[in-house]
Amino acid sequence: MPARTDSDKSKYTGYLASALKDWQDPATKIVGSLTHGVVANNAFGSEIDTALAIFVNSRDSAGFATAVAKAYAATK
């Protein structure tokens, strides 16, 4: 994605052209990034990362959901 709005759009093909079109479409809803602290504060994001790491090893989806819910409640 170009940082400038006046860049030559013809230089973007394939996925980049599609992404640029979506980015510039006013109907496209852009959502924040959990990784960059936009959707949740860093403490909550860290707890999600920890729960996710445990889930990857255990495959316990109920445990993952419980850990995320507990972390969320602690941030309130």
ABEGO torsion letter per residue (X at the ends): XBABAABBAAABBEAAAAAAAAAABAABBBBBBAAAGAABBAAAAAAAAAAAAAAAAAGBAAAAAAAAAAAAAAAX
